[in-house]
Amino acid sequence: MLERLLIRDLVLVERAEVEFGAGLNVVTGETGAGKSLLVQAVDLLTGGRADPGVVREGAKAAVVEGEFRPSARAALRVGPLLAAWGVEYDGESLILRREVQAGGKSRALVNQSAVTRGALRELCEALADLHGQHEHQSLLRPGAGLETLDRLAAVEGESARYAQSLAAWRAAAARLEALEGSLATHAERREWMEQAALELDEARLRDGEEDELRIEAARLAHADRLRELVEQALGRLSDGEAPAVDALARAGRALEQAATLDPSLAESLPALDEARIATAEVARALGEYVSRLEADPAALEQVESRREAIARLVRKHRRDVPGLIAWREELRHELATGEDAAATLTQARDAAQETHATCVAAARTLSRRRQAAAQEWGTRLSKEMKPLGMQHASLGFLVEPDDGPQPALGASGLDQVEIRFSANPGEPARPLQKVVSGGELSRVMLALKVALEAQDPVDLLLFDEVDSGIGGAVAQAVGERLKLLARHRQIVCVTHLPMIAALATHHLRVDKSVAAGRTVARIVAVEGSERVEELARMLAGDRVTDTTRRQARELLGAGA
């Protein structure tokens, strides 16, 4: 639900803060007062195109900010999106903000985090749906016919089964394609693969061997210098004129004697003894090292030869040692596959054919459900159009399945679905977007929304032009359907008809005035006796009388 809307420097609006409530919210005002500005503001907020012409003359930027409180159903849709974008969300409220600069740049923010316009539109698909001007119509989007019919037909189960079978078939087909490609070149590659496998087997490669060989080569190449340095260290530790081990031992004995005179010195004895033991251990290890160390040209040549053999394999096959080890396993698998190529290929083809047949069957089941639903809902929706002022209109769905021997299996099945509409008797039904007017389109959407009341997940529906060219009983029927929709979601309706405005839970009015030579539009809440006056104005224009006030009160009483 949209709870609050802040508008600043948008066309004629210098600043306005509007609060909306649950149920049916209506927006009224004299012709030309700027009622469409509120629609324009919500359109911007939900990701509509930003035109620098919307910035109020003399202002740097237009700003629209809205506070939404998503329903539990909408929160399940928006929560994962916001988490994926790294946007903070407490599960309660969302602050959406759109800024359009006079220079043409714009930016969008959700809970103070910048998002793209595309992301904003994706997010708001779960929050709001605008109906009025053609560019706002979700019914005119590609795929709207299929999506609407599927929701009316409640084919979630069939759609899920088809999606699973489609994924299984595509996986089997991909495996078959890869296998056929591999086997097509297997014969000519077999000798080369066998030679490469033999070469790798003879190399007996080990992960980490290169580092071991590098260290061993350095030791053998510098054996004389290593002996010299290590013997110097050994001499200072245990074999020289004043070896460190002996010095530490003498220091320990002296400190022991001193500790008999001052016991506090005894605290240092353990550390000194540990140093002596560690030094002796190092000396012992160095002695063993020196005893084993000797220049060995033959061994060095052998190590270098091994290093060069490994380097040659790396260069030849353009893989490092871990890559070569992994590749040997791949060669083993590919050679084994080639040995049983006929059986493997037969199995893959059988799997692809079986999963394709299952997928086609699931697609045809889904298509039959759609065709049955199209027939049922075409009749019901055409009847629903009559009380909305289109006595002779027909509204339905054209389902065109691909029934060929090798049908194209798309993400949604076999079907192309169009919403078809005819406003007049004798006229053939044609694609909705080609024949419907703005007012008719809003009433078509209203009929669909009433039909989809239980399934529609959107929190806010905004209707503009829904009452275009109607009055009397038709207007009353439109109003009753708006009120019906408002039982389970928030409705905002821009209207010029008092019988619709009288049904509102919350009433807003747009006023236009001139101040200091500038035209200014204001959006104000209409409450109490002001509602009577506003409805009376809508009934009689400037000639408000006691009679029109009484009629206004009767309308309010009937709409309560």
Residue, then its C-alpha position, 0 to 999 in steps of 0.5 A: m500500500l502507498e501510504r505517503l507521497l511527497i511531490r516537489d517541483l513537478v510541473l505545476v506542483e511546488r510542494a505537496e505531501v499526500e497521505f493515502g489510505a486503504g480502500l478506495n482513494v479518489v482524486t477529483g478537481e476541475t478540468g485542467a486543474g492538474k489531476s494527471l500530475l498525481v498519476q504522473a508522479v506515481d508513474l515516475l516513482t514506479g520507474g516511468r520514463a523521466d522527461p526533463g520537461v516535468v521539472r517546474e520552471g526555475a527549479k533544479a530538479a523534480v522530486v517524487e518520494g513515496e512510502f510503501r508498506p507492502s502486503a505479506r504477499a508483496a513482501l515475499r516478492v520484493g524481499p529477495l530482489l532487495a536482498a540480491w541488490g544489497v538494499e536494506y529492508d526491514g520487511e515493513s516499509l519501503i521508501l522510493r525516491r525519484e529525482v529528475q534534474a532540469g538537465g535531463k539526468s535522473r536517479a532512483l533510490v530505494n531505502q536510500s540505496a541507488v538502483t537503476r530505473g529497470a530495477l525500480r520497475e521490476l520492484c514496483e511490478a509487485l507494488a503498483d499497476l497503473h491504468g489509464q494512458h496507453e503507455h501505462q498499460s500492462l495489458l499492452r506489454p508483449g506477453a500480457g495475453l498469455e500471462t493474463l489467461d494463465r492467471l485466469a485459468a489457474v494453470e500453475g500446476e500444469s505450468a510447473r510440470y511443463a517447465q520441469s519437463l522442458a528443463a529435462w528435455r533441454a538437458a538431454a538434448a544438450r548431452l546428445e549434441a555434445l556426445e554427437g560432436s565428440l563422437a564425430t571427431h573421436a575416430e580421427r582424434r583417438e590415436w592422438m588421445e591415446q598417444a597423449a594419455l601414454e605420454l602423461d602416464e609415462a611422465r607420472l606427474r605429481d601435484g607439487e612436484e615442481d616445487e620439490l624439484r626446484i628446491e632440490a636443484a638449488r641445493l645440489a647446484h650450491a652444495d659447496r657454498l651451503r657446506e661453507l655457510v652451514e659449517q660456519a654456523l656449526g662452528r659458532l654453535s658447538d665446534g669453535e673456540a667458544p661454542a655457544v652451547d658451552a657458553l650457555a652451559r657455563a652461564g647456567r651454572a653461574l646463574e644457579q650459584a647466584a640464585t643461592l644468594d638471590p632466589s629471584l634469579a632462579e626465574s631465569l634458569p628455565a629459559l636459559d636451559e631451554a636456550r641451551i637445549a635448543t641450540a644443541e638441537v640446532a647444532r645436531a641437525l646442522g651436523e647431520y645436514v653437513s654429513r649428507l651434503e655433497a656436490d653430486p653433478a649426476a644427481l643435479e643433471q637428473v633433477e634438471s632433466r626431470r624439470e625440463a621434461i615437465a616444462r616440455l609437457v606444460r608448453k606442449h599441451r598448454r596446461d599447468v601440472p594440475g591441469l595435465i593431471a585433470w586432463r589425463e582423467e578427461l582423456r580416460h573418460e573420452l577414450a572409454t566413451g569412444e569404446d562403447a560409442a554405439a551404446t552410449l549414443t543410443q542411450a542418449r538419443d533414447a533419453a532425448q526422444e523420451t524427454h521430448a515426448t514427455c515435454v510435448a505431452a505436458a505442453r499440449t495438456l497446458s494448451r488444452r487448459r488454456q483453450a478451455a479457459a479462453q472459451e470460458w473467460g471470453t464469455r464471462l468477460s464479454k458479459e462483464m463489459k456490458p454494465l461498464g458501458m460497452q453493451h456490444a463489446s466482446l473481449g476474449f483470448l485467441v490461443e494459437p498453438d503450434d500443432g505441427p509434427q515438430p512443435a516449437l517448445g518455448a519457455s511458456g509452451l506451444d501457445q501464442v495468446e492475444i487479447r482480442f477486443s471488439a467494441n461494436p456489433g458486426e466488427p471482428a475482434r482484433p488485437l486489443q492494442k490496435v483498437v481500444s481507446g484509453g477509456e475503453l482500455s481502463r474499463v477492460m482492465l477493470a473487468l479483468k481486475v475484478a475477474l482476477e481479484a483473488q489472484d492479483p498480487v499487486d497492492l496498488l491499482l491506479f485508474d485514470e480515464v476509467d470513467s471517460g465518456i460514461g455516466g449514469a448507471v454505467a458510472q455506478a457500475v464502474g464505481e461498484r467494481l472499484k469498491l469491490l476491488a478495494r476490499h482486498r487492495q488499495i485503489v487510487c482513481v482519478t475521476h470526474l464523476p460524483m457517483i464514483a467519488a461518493l464511494a471513496t474511503h479517502h477523497l483528494r482534490v487537486d486545485k489550481s490557482v495563480a500566485a505571484g504570477r505563477t500557476v500553482a497546483r495543490i493536492v488537498a484532502v477533502e473531508g466532512s462537509e467539504r466532501v458535500e461541497e466537492l460532490a455538489r460542484m461535480l454535479a452542478g459546476d459553478r452553480v451549486t445550490d441547496t438541491t445539488r448539496r442534497q443530491a451530494r449528501e444522498l450520494l454519500g449516503a448511498g455510497a456509505 
